[in-house]
Amino acid sequence: MRVHTETDKCVAAGVCVLAAPEVFDQDDDGLVVVLDDSPPSERLEAARDAAARCPAAVIRLV
């Protein structure tokens, strides 16, 4: 599974980092940064949770 984000639509809420800190981070402007675009199976549930909680819906798991 791959993680895709639309950084230009990110609202810098940081929910993704709280839900999956091994997969996501924020840059200096608070925008989403993907640390692991192919997370291992033990991190997939956290990545799905981050995608579901994202207020701007900019995270997709494909």
Distance bins in CASP14 RR format, pairs under 12 A and 6 or more apart:
PFRMAT RR
TARGET T0000
AUTHOR 0000-0000-0000
RMODE 2
METHOD distances of the structure
MODEL  1
1 23 0 0 0 0 0 1 0 0 0 0 0
1 36 0 0 0 0 0 1 0 0 0 0 0
1 37 0 0 0 0 1 0 0 0 0 0 0
1 38 1 0 0 1 0 0 0 0 0 0 0
1 39 1 0 0 1 0 0 0 0 0 0 0
1 40 0 0 0 0 1 0 0 0 0 0 0
1 41 0 0 0 0 1 0 0 0 0 0 0
1 43 0 0 0 0 1 0 0 0 0 0 0
1 44 1 0 0 1 0 0 0 0 0 0 0
1 45 0 0 0 0 0 1 0 0 0 0 0
1 47 1 0 0 1 0 0 0 0 0 0 0
1 48 0 0 0 0 1 0 0 0 0 0 0
1 51 0 0 0 0 0 1 0 0 0 0 0
1 59 0 0 0 0 0 1 0 0 0 0 0
1 60 0 0 0 0 0 1 0 0 0 0 0
1 61 1 0 1 0 0 0 0 0 0 0 0
1 62 1 0 0 1 0 0 0 0 0 0 0
2 23 0 0 0 0 0 1 0 0 0 0 0
2 34 0 0 0 0 1 0 0 0 0 0 0
2 36 0 0 0 0 0 1 0 0 0 0 0
2 37 1 0 1 0 0 0 0 0 0 0 0
2 38 1 0 1 0 0 0 0 0 0 0 0
2 39 0 0 0 0 1 0 0 0 0 0 0
2 44 0 0 0 0 0 1 0 0 0 0 0
2 47 0 0 0 0 0 1 0 0 0 0 0
2 51 0 0 0 0 0 1 0 0 0 0 0
2 59 0 0 0 0 0 1 0 0 0 0 0
2 60 0 0 0 0 1 0 0 0 0 0 0
2 61 1 0 0 1 0 0 0 0 0 0 0
2 62 1 0 1 0 0 0 0 0 0 0 0
3 16 0 0 0 0 1 0 0 0 0 0 0
3 20 0 0 0 0 1 0 0 0 0 0 0
3 22 0 0 0 0 0 1 0 0 0 0 0
3 23 1 0 0 1 0 0 0 0 0 0 0
3 24 0 0 0 0 1 0 0 0 0 0 0
3 32 0 0 0 0 1 0 0 0 0 0 0
3 33 0 0 0 0 0 1 0 0 0 0 0
3 34 1 0 1 0 0 0 0 0 0 0 0
3 35 0 0 0 0 1 0 0 0 0 0 0
3 36 1 0 0 1 0 0 0 0 0 0 0
3 37 1 0 1 0 0 0 0 0 0 0 0
3 38 1 0 0 1 0 0 0 0 0 0 0
3 39 1 0 0 1 0 0 0 0 0 0 0
3 40 0 0 0 0 0 1 0 0 0 0 0
3 43 0 0 0 0 1 0 0 0 0 0 0
3 44 0 0 0 0 1 0 0 0 0 0 0
3 46 0 0 0 0 0 1 0 0 0 0 0
3 47 1 0 1 0 0 0 0 0 0 0 0
3 48 0 0 0 0 0 1 0 0 0 0 0
3 50 0 0 0 0 1 0 0 0 0 0 0
3 51 0 0 0 0 1 0 0 0 0 0 0
3 54 0 0 0 0 0 1 0 0 0 0 0
3 58 0 0 0 0 0 1 0 0 0 0 0
3 59 1 0 0 1 0 0 0 0 0 0 0
3 60 1 0 0 1 0 0 0 0 0 0 0
3 61 1 0 0 1 0 0 0 0 0 0 0
3 62 0 0 0 0 1 0 0 0 0 0 0
4 32 0 0 0 0 0 1 0 0 0 0 0
4 34 0 0 0 0 1 0 0 0 0 0 0
4 37 1 0 0 1 0 0 0 0 0 0 0
4 38 0 0 0 0 0 1 0 0 0 0 0
4 47 0 0 0 0 0 1 0 0 0 0 0
4 51 0 0 0 0 1 0 0 0 0 0 0
4 57 0 0 0 0 0 1 0 0 0 0 0
4 58 0 0 0 0 1 0 0 0 0 0 0
4 59 1 0 0 1 0 0 0 0 0 0 0
4 60 1 0 1 0 0 0 0 0 0 0 0
4 61 1 0 0 1 0 0 0 0 0 0 0
4 62 1 0 1 0 0 0 0 0 0 0 0
5 16 0 0 0 0 1 0 0 0 0 0 0
5 23 0 0 0 0 0 1 0 0 0 0 0
5 24 0 0 0 0 1 0 0 0 0 0 0
5 25 0 0 0 0 0 1 0 0 0 0 0
5 26 0 0 0 0 0 1 0 0 0 0 0
5 27 0 0 0 0 0 1 0 0 0 0 0
5 31 0 0 0 0 1 0 0 0 0 0 0
5 32 1 0 1 0 0 0 0 0 0 0 0
5 33 0 0 0 0 1 0 0 0 0 0 0
5 34 1 0 1 0 0 0 0 0 0 0 0
5 35 0 0 0 0 0 1 0 0 0 0 0
5 37 0 0 0 0 1 0 0 0 0 0 0
5 47 0 0 0 0 0 1 0 0 0 0 0
5 50 0 0 0 0 0 1 0 0 0 0 0
5 51 0 0 0 0 1 0 0 0 0 0 0
5 54 0 0 0 0 1 0 0 0 0 0 0
5 56 0 0 0 0 1 0 0 0 0 0 0
5 57 0 0 0 0 0 1 0 0 0 0 0
5 58 1 0 1 0 0 0 0 0 0 0 0
5 59 1 0 1 0 0 0 0 0 0 0 0
5 60 1 0 0 1 0 0 0 0 0 0 0
5 61 0 0 0 0 0 1 0 0 0 0 0
5 62 0 0 0 0 0 1 0 0 0 0 0
6 31 0 0 0 0 0 1 0 0 0 0 0
6 32 0 0 0 0 1 0 0 0 0 0 0
6 34 0 0 0 0 0 1 0 0 0 0 0
6 51 0 0 0 0 0 1 0 0 0 0 0
6 54 0 0 0 0 1 0 0 0 0 0 0
6 56 0 0 0 0 1 0 0 0 0 0 0
6 57 0 0 0 0 1 0 0 0 0 0 0
6 58 1 0 1 0 0 0 0 0 0 0 0
6 59 0 0 0 0 1 0 0 0 0 0 0
6 60 0 0 0 0 1 0 0 0 0 0 0
7 16 0 0 0 0 0 1 0 0 0 0 0
7 24 0 0 0 0 0 1 0 0 0 0 0
7 26 0 0 0 0 0 1 0 0 0 0 0
7 27 0 0 0 0 1 0 0 0 0 0 0
7 29 0 0 0 0 1 0 0 0 0 0 0
7 30 0 0 0 0 0 1 0 0 0 0 0
7 31 1 0 1 0 0 0 0 0 0 0 0
7 32 1 0 1 0 0 0 0 0 0 0 0
7 33 0 0 0 0 1 0 0 0 0 0 0
7 34 0 0 0 0 1 0 0 0 0 0 0
7 54 0 0 0 0 0 1 0 0 0 0 0
7 56 0 0 0 0 0 1 0 0 0 0 0
7 58 1 0 0 1 0 0 0 0 0 0 0
7 59 0 0 0 0 0 1 0 0 0 0 0
8 29 0 0 0 0 0 1 0 0 0 0 0
8 31 0 0 0 0 1 0 0 0 0 0 0
8 32 0 0 0 0 0 1 0 0 0 0 0
8 56 0 0 0 0 0 1 0 0 0 0 0
8 58 0 0 0 0 1 0 0 0 0 0 0
9 31 0 0 0 0 1 0 0 0 0 0 0
9 32 0 0 0 0 1 0 0 0 0 0 0
9 54 0 0 0 0 1 0 0 0 0 0 0
9 55 0 0 0 0 0 1 0 0 0 0 0
9 56 1 0 1 0 0 0 0 0 0 0 0
9 57 0 0 0 0 1 0 0 0 0 0 0
9 58 1 0 1 0 0 0 0 0 0 0 0
9 59 0 0 0 0 0 1 0 0 0 0 0
9 60 0 0 0 0 0 1 0 0 0 0 0
10 16 0 0 0 0 1 0 0 0 0 0 0
10 17 0 0 0 0 0 1 0 0 0 0 0
10 24 0 0 0 0 0 1 0 0 0 0 0
10 26 0 0 0 0 1 0 0 0 0 0 0
10 27 0 0 0 0 1 0 0 0 0 0 0
10 29 0 0 0 0 1 0 0 0 0 0 0
10 30 1 0 0 1 0 0 0 0 0 0 0
10 31 1 0 1 0 0 0 0 0 0 0 0
10 32 1 0 1 0 0 0 0 0 0 0 0
10 33 0 0 0 0 1 0 0 0 0 0 0
10 34 0 0 0 0 0 1 0 0 0 0 0
10 54 0 0 0 0 1 0 0 0 0 0 0
10 55 0 0 0 0 1 0 0 0 0 0 0
10 56 1 0 1 0 0 0 0 0 0 0 0
10 57 0 0 0 0 0 1 0 0 0 0 0
10 58 1 0 1 0 0 0 0 0 0 0 0
10 59 0 0 0 0 1 0 0 0 0 0 0
11 26 0 0 0 0 0 1 0 0 0 0 0
11 29 0 0 0 0 0 1 0 0 0 0 0
11 30 0 0 0 0 1 0 0 0 0 0 0
11 31 0 0 0 0 1 0 0 0 0 0 0
11 32 0 0 0 0 1 0 0 0 0 0 0
11 54 0 0 0 0 1 0 0 0 0 0 0
11 55 1 0 1 0 0 0 0 0 0 0 0
11 56 1 0 1 0 0 0 0 0 0 0 0
11 57 0 0 0 0 1 0 0 0 0 0 0
11 58 0 0 0 0 1 0 0 0 0 0 0
11 59 0 0 0 0 0 1 0 0 0 0 0
12 24 0 0 0 0 0 1 0 0 0 0 0
12 25 0 0 0 0 0 1 0 0 0 0 0
12 26 1 0 0 1 0 0 0 0 0 0 0
12 27 0 0 0 0 1 0 0 0 0 0 0
12 28 0 0 0 0 0 1 0 0 0 0 0
12 29 1 0 0 1 0 0 0 0 0 0 0
12 30 1 0 1 0 0 0 0 0 0 0 0
12 31 1 0 1 0 0 0 0 0 0 0 0
12 32 1 0 0 1 0 0 0 0 0 0 0
12 33 0 0 0 0 0 1 0 0 0 0 0
12 54 0 0 0 0 0 1 0 0 0 0 0
12 55 0 0 0 0 1 0 0 0 0 0 0
12 56 0 0 0 0 1 0 0 0 0 0 0
12 58 0 0 0 0 0 1 0 0 0 0 0
13 19 0 0 0 0 0 1 0 0 0 0 0
13 24 0 0 0 0 0 1 0 0 0 0 0
13 26 0 0 0 0 1 0 0 0 0 0 0
13 30 0 0 0 0 1 0 0 0 0 0 0
13 31 0 0 0 0 0 1 0 0 0 0 0
13 32 0 0 0 0 1 0 0 0 0 0 0
13 50 0 0 0 0 0 1 0 0 0 0 0
13 53 0 0 0 0 1 0 0 0 0 0 0
13 54 1 0 0 1 0 0 0 0 0 0 0
13 55 1 0 1 0 0 0 0 0 0 0 0
13 56 1 0 0 1 0 0 0 0 0 0 0
13 57 0 0 0 0 0 1 0 0 0 0 0
13 58 0 0 0 0 0 1 0 0 0 0 0
13 59 0 0 0 0 0 1 0 0 0 0 0
14 20 0 0 0 0 0 1 0 0 0 0 0
14 21 0 0 0 0 0 1 0 0 0 0 0
14 24 1 0 0 1 0 0 0 0 0 0 0
14 25 0 0 0 0 1 0 0 0 0 0 0
14 26 1 0 1 0 0 0 0 0 0 0 0
14 27 0 0 0 0 0 1 0 0 0 0 0
14 29 0 0 0 0 0 1 0 0 0 0 0
14 30 1 0 0 1 0 0 0 0 0 0 0
14 31 0 0 0 0 1 0 0 0 0 0 0
14 32 1 0 0 1 0 0 0 0 0 0 0
14 33 0 0 0 0 0 1 0 0 0 0 0
14 50 0 0 0 0 1 0 0 0 0 0 0
14 53 0 0 0 0 1 0 0 0 0 0 0
14 54 0 0 0 0 1 0 0 0 0 0 0
14 55 0 0 0 0 1 0 0 0 0 0 0
14 56 0 0 0 0 0 1 0 0 0 0 0
14 58 0 0 0 0 0 1 0 0 0 0 0
14 59 0 0 0 0 0 1 0 0 0 0 0
15 21 0 0 0 0 0 1 0 0 0 0 0
15 24 0 0 0 0 1 0 0 0 0 0 0
15 26 0 0 0 0 0 1 0 0 0 0 0
15 30 0 0 0 0 0 1 0 0 0 0 0
15 32 0 0 0 0 1 0 0 0 0 0 0
15 46 0 0 0 0 0 1 0 0 0 0 0
15 49 0 0 0 0 1 0 0 0 0 0 0
15 50 1 0 0 1 0 0 0 0 0 0 0
15 51 0 0 0 0 1 0 0 0 0 0 0
15 52 0 0 0 0 1 0 0 0 0 0 0
15 53 1 0 1 0 0 0 0 0 0 0 0
15 54 1 0 1 0 0 0 0 0 0 0 0
15 55 1 0 0 1 0 0 0 0 0 0 0
15 56 0 0 0 0 1 0 0 0 0 0 0
15 57 0 0 0 0 0 1 0 0 0 0 0
15 58 0 0 0 0 0 1 0 0 0 0 0
15 59 0 0 0 0 1 0 0 0 0 0 0
16 22 0 0 0 0 0 1 0 0 0 0 0
16 23 1 0 0 1 0 0 0 0 0 0 0
16 24 1 0 1 0 0 0 0 0 0 0 0
16 25 0 0 0 0 1 0 0 0 0 0 0
16 26 0 0 0 0 1 0 0 0 0 0 0
16 30 0 0 0 0 0 1 0 0 0 0 0
16 31 0 0 0 0 0 1 0 0 0 0 0
16 32 1 0 1 0 0 0 0 0 0 0 0
16 33 0 0 0 0 1 0 0 0 0 0 0
16 34 0 0 0 0 1 0 0 0 0 0 0
16 35 0 0 0 0 0 1 0 0 0 0 0
16 46 0 0 0 0 1 0 0 0 0 0 0
16 47 0 0 0 0 1 0 0 0 0 0 0
16 48 0 0 0 0 0 1 0 0 0 0 0
16 49 0 0 0 0 1 0 0 0 0 0 0
16 50 1 0 1 0 0 0 0 0 0 0 0
16 51 1 0 0 1 0 0 0 0 0 0 0
16 52 0 0 0 0 0 1 0 0 0 0 0
16 53 1 0 0 1 0 0 0 0 0 0 0
16 54 1 0 1 0 0 0 0 0 0 0 0
16 55 0 0 0 0 1 0 0 0 0 0 0
16 56 0 0 0 0 1 0 0 0 0 0 0
16 57 0 0 0 0 0 1 0 0 0 0 0
16 58 0 0 0 0 1 0 0 0 0 0 0
16 59 1 0 0 1 0 0 0 0 0 0 0
16 60 0 0 0 0 0 1 0 0 0 0 0
16 61 0 0 0 0 0 1 0 0 0 0 0
17 23 0 0 0 0 1 0 0 0 0 0 0
17 24 1 0 1 0 0 0 0 0 0 0 0
17 25 1 0 0 1 0 0 0 0 0 0 0
17 26 1 0 1 0 0 0 0 0 0 0 0
17 27 0 0 0 0 0 1 0 0 0 0 0
17 30 0 0 0 0 1 0 0 0 0 0 0
17 31 0 0 0 0 0 1 0 0 0 0 0
17 32 0 0 0 0 1 0 0 0 0 0 0
17 33 0 0 0 0 1 0 0 0 0 0 0
17 34 0 0 0 0 0 1 0 0 0 0 0
17 35 0 0 0 0 1 0 0 0 0 0 0
17 46 0 0 0 0 0 1 0 0 0 0 0
17 47 0 0 0 0 0 1 0 0 0 0 0
17 49 0 0 0 0 0 1 0 0 0 0 0
17 50 0 0 0 0 1 0 0 0 0 0 0
17 53 0 0 0 0 0 1 0 0 0 0 0
17 54 0 0 0 0 0 1 0 0 0 0 0
17 59 0 0 0 0 0 1 0 0 0 0 0
18 24 0 0 0 0 1 0 0 0 0 0 0
18 25 0 0 0 0 0 1 0 0 0 0 0
18 26 0 0 0 0 0 1 0 0 0 0 0
18 46 0 0 0 0 1 0 0 0 0 0 0
18 49 0 0 0 0 1 0 0 0 0 0 0
18 50 0 0 0 0 1 0 0 0 0 0 0
18 53 0 0 0 0 1 0 0 0 0 0 0
18 54 0 0 0 0 0 1 0 0 0 0 0
19 32 0 0 0 0 0 1 0 0 0 0 0
19 43 0 0 0 0 0 1 0 0 0 0 0
19 45 0 0 0 0 1 0 0 0 0 0 0
19 46 1 0 1 0 0 0 0 0 0 0 0
19 47 0 0 0 0 1 0 0 0 0 0 0
19 48 0 0 0 0 1 0 0 0 0 0 0
19 49 1 0 1 0 0 0 0 0 0 0 0
19 50 1 1 0 0 0 0 0 0 0 0 0
19 51 0 0 0 0 1 0 0 0 0 0 0
19 52 0 0 0 0 1 0 0 0 0 0 0
19 53 1 0 1 0 0 0 0 0 0 0 0
19 54 0 0 0 0 1 0 0 0 0 0 0
19 55 0 0 0 0 0 1 0 0 0 0 0
19 59 0 0 0 0 1 0 0 0 0 0 0
20 32 0 0 0 0 0 1 0 0 0 0 0
20 34 0 0 0 0 0 1 0 0 0 0 0
20 35 0 0 0 0 1 0 0 0 0 0 0
20 36 0 0 0 0 1 0 0 0 0 0 0
20 39 1 0 0 1 0 0 0 0 0 0 0
20 40 0 0 0 0 0 1 0 0 0 0 0
20 42 0 0 0 0 0 1 0 0 0 0 0
20 43 1 0 0 1 0 0 0 0 0 0 0
20 44 0 0 0 0 1 0 0 0 0 0 0
20 45 0 0 0 0 1 0 0 0 0 0 0
20 46 1 1 0 0 0 0 0 0 0 0 0
20 47 1 0 1 0 0 0 0 0 0 0 0
20 48 0 0 0 0 1 0 0 0 0 0 0
20 49 1 0 0 1 0 0 0 0 0 0 0
20 50 1 0 1 0 0 0 0 0 0 0 0
20 51 0 0 0 0 1 0 0 0 0 0 0
20 52 0 0 0 0 0 1 0 0 0 0 0
20 53 0 0 0 0 1 0 0 0 0 0 0
20 54 0 0 0 0 0 1 0 0 0 0 0
20 59 0 0 0 0 1 0 0 0 0 0 0
20 61 0 0 0 0 0 1 0 0 0 0 0
21 33 0 0 0 0 0 1 0 0 0 0 0
21 35 0 0 0 0 1 0 0 0 0 0 0
21 36 0 0 0 0 0 1 0 0 0 0 0
21 39 0 0 0 0 0 1 0 0 0 0 0
21 43 0 0 0 0 1 0 0 0 0 0 0
21 46 0 0 0 0 1 0 0 0 0 0 0
21 47 0 0 0 0 0 1 0 0 0 0 0
21 49 0 0 0 0 0 1 0 0 0 0 0
21 50 0 0 0 0 1 0 0 0 0 0 0
22 34 0 0 0 0 0 1 0 0 0 0 0
22 35 1 0 0 1 0 0 0 0 0 0 0
22 36 1 0 0 1 0 0 0 0 0 0 0
22 39 1 0 0 1 0 0 0 0 0 0 0
22 40 0 0 0 0 1 0 0 0 0 0 0
22 42 0 0 0 0 1 0 0 0 0 0 0
22 43 1 0 1 0 0 0 0 0 0 0 0
22 44 0 0 0 0 0 1 0 0 0 0 0
22 45 0 0 0 0 0 1 0 0 0 0 0
22 46 1 0 0 1 0 0 0 0 0 0 0
22 47 0 0 0 0 1 0 0 0 0 0 0
22 50 0 0 0 0 0 1 0 0 0 0 0
23 32 0 0 0 0 0 1 0 0 0 0 0
23 33 0 0 0 0 0 1 0 0 0 0 0
23 34 1 0 0 1 0 0 0 0 0 0 0
23 35 1 0 1 0 0 0 0 0 0 0 0
23 36 1 0 1 0 0 0 0 0 0 0 0
23 37 0 0 0 0 1 0 0 0 0 0 0
23 38 0 0 0 0 1 0 0 0 0 0 0
23 39 1 0 1 0 0 0 0 0 0 0 0
23 40 0 0 0 0 1 0 0 0 0 0 0
23 42 0 0 0 0 0 1 0 0 0 0 0
23 43 1 0 1 0 0 0 0 0 0 0 0
23 44 0 0 0 0 1 0 0 0 0 0 0
23 45 0 0 0 0 0 1 0 0 0 0 0
23 46 1 0 0 1 0 0 0 0 0 0 0
23 47 1 0 1 0 0 0 0 0 0 0 0
23 48 0 0 0 0 0 1 0 0 0 0 0
23 49 0 0 0 0 0 1 0 0 0 0 0
23 50 1 0 0 1 0 0 0 0 0 0 0
23 51 0 0 0 0 1 0 0 0 0 0 0
23 59 0 0 0 0 1 0 0 0 0 0 0
23 61 0 0 0 0 0 1 0 0 0 0 0
24 30 0 0 0 0 0 1 0 0 0 0 0
24 31 0 0 0 0 0 1 0 0 0 0 0
24 32 1 0 1 0 0 0 0 0 0 0 0
24 33 1 0 0 1 0 0 0 0 0 0 0
24 34 1 0 0 1 0 0 0 0 0 0 0
24 35 1 0 0 1 0 0 0 0 0 0 0
24 36 0 0 0 0 1 0 0 0 0 0 0
24 37 0 0 0 0 0 1 0 0 0 0 0
24 39 0 0 0 0 1 0 0 0 0 0 0
24 43 0 0 0 0 0 1 0 0 0 0 0
24 46 0 0 0 0 1 0 0 0 0 0 0
24 47 0 0 0 0 1 0 0 0 0 0 0
24 49 0 0 0 0 0 1 0 0 0 0 0
24 50 1 0 0 1 0 0 0 0 0 0 0
24 51 0 0 0 0 1 0 0 0 0 0 0
24 53 0 0 0 0 0 1 0 0 0 0 0
24 54 0 0 0 0 1 0 0 0 0 0 0
24 58 0 0 0 0 0 1 0 0 0 0 0
24 59 1 0 0 1 0 0 0 0 0 0 0
25 31 0 0 0 0 1 0 0 0 0 0 0
25 32 1 0 0 1 0 0 0 0 0 0 0
25 33 1 0 1 0 0 0 0 0 0 0 0
25 34 0 0 0 0 1 0 0 0 0 0 0
25 35 1 0 1 0 0 0 0 0 0 0 0
25 36 0 0 0 0 0 1 0 0 0 0 0
25 50 0 0 0 0 0 1 0 0 0 0 0
26 32 1 0 0 1 0 0 0 0 0 0 0
26 33 1 0 0 1 0 0 0 0 0 0 0
26 34 0 0 0 0 0 1 0 0 0 0 0
26 35 0 0 0 0 0 1 0 0 0 0 0
27 33 1 0 1 0 0 0 0 0 0 0 0
27 34 0 0 0 0 0 1 0 0 0 0 0
27 35 0 0 0 0 0 1 0 0 0 0 0
31 56 0 0 0 0 0 1 0 0 0 0 0
31 58 0 0 0 0 1 0 0 0 0 0 0
32 47 0 0 0 0 0 1 0 0 0 0 0
32 50 0 0 0 0 1 0 0 0 0 0 0
32 51 0 0 0 0 0 1 0 0 0 0 0
32 54 0 0 0 0 1 0 0 0 0 0 0
32 55 0 0 0 0 0 1 0 0 0 0 0
32 56 0 0 0 0 1 0 0 0 0 0 0
32 57 0 0 0 0 0 1 0 0 0 0 0
32 58 1 0 0 1 0 0 0 0 0 0 0
32 59 1 0 0 1 0 0 0 0 0 0 0
32 60 0 0 0 0 0 1 0 0 0 0 0
33 58 0 0 0 0 0 1 0 0 0 0 0
33 59 0 0 0 0 0 1 0 0 0 0 0
34 43 0 0 0 0 0 1 0 0 0 0 0
34 47 0 0 0 0 1 0 0 0 0 0 0
34 50 0 0 0 0 0 1 0 0 0 0 0
34 51 0 0 0 0 0 1 0 0 0 0 0
34 58 0 0 0 0 0 1 0 0 0 0 0
34 59 0 0 0 0 1 0 0 0 0 0 0
34 60 0 0 0 0 0 1 0 0 0 0 0
34 61 0 0 0 0 0 1 0 0 0 0 0
35 43 0 0 0 0 0 1 0 0 0 0 0
35 46 0 0 0 0 0 1 0 0 0 0 0
35 47 0 0 0 0 0 1 0 0 0 0 0
35 50 0 0 0 0 0 1 0 0 0 0 0
36 42 0 0 0 0 0 1 0 0 0 0 0
36 43 1 0 0 1 0 0 0 0 0 0 0
36 44 0 0 0 0 0 1 0 0 0 0 0
36 46 0 0 0 0 0 1 0 0 0 0 0
36 47 0 0 0 0 1 0 0 0 0 0 0
36 50 0 0 0 0 0 1 0 0 0 0 0
37 43 0 0 0 0 0 1 0 0 0 0 0
37 47 0 0 0 0 1 0 0 0 0 0 0
37 59 0 0 0 0 0 1 0 0 0 0 0
37 60 0 0 0 0 0 1 0 0 0 0 0
37 61 0 0 0 0 0 1 0 0 0 0 0
37 62 0 0 0 0 0 1 0 0 0 0 0
38 44 0 0 0 0 0 1 0 0 0 0 0
38 47 0 0 0 0 0 1 0 0 0 0 0
38 61 0 0 0 0 0 1 0 0 0 0 0
38 62 0 0 0 0 0 1 0 0 0 0 0
39 45 0 0 0 0 1 0 0 0 0 0 0
39 46 1 0 0 1 0 0 0 0 0 0 0
39 47 1 0 1 0 0 0 0 0 0 0 0
39 48 0 0 0 0 1 0 0 0 0 0 0
39 49 0 0 0 0 0 1 0 0 0 0 0
39 50 0 0 0 0 0 1 0 0 0 0 0
39 51 0 0 0 0 0 1 0 0 0 0 0
39 59 0 0 0 0 0 1 0 0 0 0 0
39 61 0 0 0 0 1 0 0 0 0 0 0
40 46 0 0 0 0 0 1 0 0 0 0 0
40 47 0 0 0 0 0 1 0 0 0 0 0
41 47 0 0 0 0 0 1 0 0 0 0 0
41 48 0 0 0 0 0 1 0 0 0 0 0
43 49 0 0 0 0 0 1 0 0 0 0 0
43 50 0 0 0 0 1 0 0 0 0 0 0
43 61 0 0 0 0 0 1 0 0 0 0 0
44 50 0 0 0 0 0 1 0 0 0 0 0
44 51 0 0 0 0 0 1 0 0 0 0 0
44 61 1 0 0 1 0 0 0 0 0 0 0
45 51 0 0 0 0 0 1 0 0 0 0 0
45 52 0 0 0 0 0 1 0 0 0 0 0
45 61 0 0 0 0 0 1 0 0 0 0 0
46 52 0 0 0 0 0 1 0 0 0 0 0
46 53 0 0 0 0 0 1 0 0 0 0 0
46 59 0 0 0 0 0 1 0 0 0 0 0
46 61 0 0 0 0 0 1 0 0 0 0 0
47 53 0 0 0 0 0 1 0 0 0 0 0
47 54 0 0 0 0 0 1 0 0 0 0 0
47 59 1 0 0 1 0 0 0 0 0 0 0
47 60 0 0 0 0 0 1 0 0 0 0 0
47 61 1 0 0 1 0 0 0 0 0 0 0
47 62 0 0 0 0 0 1 0 0 0 0 0
48 54 0 0 0 0 0 1 0 0 0 0 0
48 59 0 0 0 0 1 0 0 0 0 0 0
48 60 0 0 0 0 0 1 0 0 0 0 0
48 61 1 0 0 1 0 0 0 0 0 0 0
49 59 0 0 0 0 0 1 0 0 0 0 0
49 61 0 0 0 0 0 1 0 0 0 0 0
50 56 0 0 0 0 0 1 0 0 0 0 0
50 57 0 0 0 0 0 1 0 0 0 0 0
50 58 0 0 0 0 0 1 0 0 0 0 0
50 59 1 0 1 0 0 0 0 0 0 0 0
50 60 0 0 0 0 0 1 0 0 0 0 0
50 61 0 0 0 0 1 0 0 0 0 0 0
51 57 0 0 0 0 1 0 0 0 0 0 0
51 58 0 0 0 0 1 0 0 0 0 0 0
51 59 1 0 1 0 0 0 0 0 0 0 0
51 60 1 0 0 1 0 0 0 0 0 0 0
51 61 1 0 1 0 0 0 0 0 0 0 0
51 62 0 0 0 0 0 1 0 0 0 0 0
52 59 0 0 0 0 1 0 0 0 0 0 0
52 60 0 0 0 0 0 1 0 0 0 0 0
52 61 0 0 0 0 1 0 0 0 0 0 0
53 59 0 0 0 0 1 0 0 0 0 0 0
54 60 0 0 0 0 1 0 0 0 0 0 0
54 61 0 0 0 0 0 1 0 0 0 0 0
END
